[in-house]
């Protein structure tokens, strides 16, 4: 009982720290803060059952223990509990820090970053690290005072009964508490075990996030991450039905695409922005004045206004862009080298027609095995921060002003026809470039980084204009993924995935300079769209659509670690796959909701069956 009370006190303290740190984000929902501990109580008890199973078993054994053996049990219990207390403090400190950047609870997603641990420390600013240490120490001090001072260590004490009575007592204790533990684990006697849904009571994401017990959530998502068969989440639709629906979604007439290039073999430059959100780009409906140079560039190129990232990380963004391969929730194909090398790619197709290729990465190519993936799709040369000695450089990599200048120098030396790519990184935390803040947004590092990147993009663009073969050059600007920002903190919202796609350059026909296309699509559609302009065979890109084919259908698949959804002309229908719940939809009609989810699942489940066989 004491251990249960101690755990509940720790959970309450953790929620208090989180709430205080993000208090301004609860605006309009302050009254709900007081409901949080009560609504989250069932998940708290479930977490206690997960974390305290061993002390319970030790106390059951302790019924028969005495003397030295009892001391050993108490030492084991103490060591275990302090390991758990430290783990709890690490989880909560990590959750507070990652919520600043990701706006999601700490989950198994962190293991992707553990594959390249240096990225964690480089991404984290000094303030992030300081907050992490501060909250960790604060929790440990609180735990010490509660466990050692108030509860006096919670010892397993000897039972002074006869052996027969000890056996009876022990059986009752074991069976009784085993039943209670199972009830707590499941969250009650109901048929379906408790899920995060049971802790959701607000229409404000952060309120629901803090209600969900952090330790319970981390354990649950880790269970999914380490599952041997994630395929069970991709077995909802009968195979034949899925194939029929999927084929219908990709169906388009054989009419030629609209042709926007005035050259048959243009040089192609691909600039992939790190985490550029459409919400900060005015021509895409975003804030005014944050990216004035890119805004002006949109008046000279063909702007696609309804393009969505397939996921929220850089490695999935690369495989989507280059291979026309939407992201499956819970799967990162770039880390699956044996499979990734079997994918088609823009680069492989261009290389087969004599294009030279080069890719410069502002950070480290080790992240998410992006370097391995780019090698698998046969770039002639790859360059990242480890190959360059140029400044300015931040914790995460080389800043945009240096990378744009370096990239232009390489383009000047390129042998036509060429496909040259650049990945920027300054618009990713910790935003440690030297730059003046944007007026009115002085405290927002992301806004500052967007203006900084925009300024140096403009210098790069002006140099590209002056190239001798500019009239034979196409530049594609796109983002690897969207992100949360001051306009949107909801990772289940379609705006989280909304990104720019702009095609610009001297080889773009005059009729399309300043034009806009409002067709809904994803970054995975770039591959087929671009290669059709060159009259290449794109049969291998069967997960990509041609955005310039008038008959192609309007939709985009958007996924996260735990969710999948489909964005169509009416909005975004999103489903939390682990807890099997609808998160949101533009439709109120259940038939339309089911239809949207059927389309989404049919595509993802068809992809998964192919993925298994790759």
Secondary structure, 3 states (H helix, E strand, C coil): CHHHHHHHHHHHHHHHHHHHHCHHHHCCCHHHHHHHHHHCHHHHHHHHHHHCHHHHHHHHHHHHCCHHHHHHHHHHHHHHHHHHHHHHHHHHHHHHHHHHHHCCCCCCCHHHHHCCHHHHHHHCCHHHHHHHHHHHHHHHHHHHHHHHHHCCCCCCCCCCCCHHHHHHHHHHHHHHHHHHHHHHHHCCCCCCCCCHHHHCCCCCHHHHHHHCCHHHHHHHHHHHHCCCCHHHHHCCCCHHHHHHHHHHHHCCCCCCCCCCECCCCCEEEEEEECCCCHHHCHHHCCCCCCCHHHHHHHCCCEEEEEEECCCCCHHHHHHHHHHCCCCCCCCCHHHCHHHHCCCCCHHHHHHCCCCEEEEEECCCCCHHHHHHHHHHCCCCCEECHHHCCCCCECCCCECHHHHHHHHHHHHHHCCCCEEEEEECCCCCCCCCCCCCCCCCCCCCHHHHHHHHHHHHHHHHHHHHHCCCCHHHEEEEEEECCCCCECCECCCCCHHHCEEEEEEECCCECHHHCCCEECCCEEHHHHHHHHHHHCCCCCCCCCCCCCCCCCCCCCCEEEECCCEEEEEECCEEEEEECCCCEEEECCCCCHHHHHHHHHHHHHHHHHHHHHHHHC
